[in-house]
Amino acid sequence: MDQCIKAIVRGRVQGVFFRAYTEEEARRQGLVGWVRNLTNGDVEAMICGPAGNIESMIKWLHTGSPMANVREVNVTGVESPEQFEKFEIRF
């Protein structure tokens, strides 16, 4: 059964291609949703798909893009407010 999570990633995660790498990894894992920068310097992601793939994506978020320095990842299970067809970067 598919599930959705919202993740807030803190650290050096903007200006290091974190969103692009997140989009690539989520698509590779067959997940849908979005990722975006927040004004406070964090990155927020809504990720939906099979539970095992989501767990793998959460582990990936703790490292992120090669130049990122992830300090913290907060994950909350959520009911998706919309249906997603793909994973995308939102602005």
Sequence and secondary structure as in RCSB ss.txt:
>XXXX:A:sequence
MDQCIKAIVRGRVQGVFFRAYTEEEARRQGLVGWVRNLTNGDVEAMICGPAGNIESMIKWLHTGSPMANVREVNV
TGVESPEQFEKFEIRF
>XXXX:A:secstr
 EEEEEEEEEEE SSSSHHHHHHHHHHHTT EEEEEE TTS EEEEEEEEHHHHHHHHHHHTT STT EEEEEEE
EEE  SS  SSEEE  
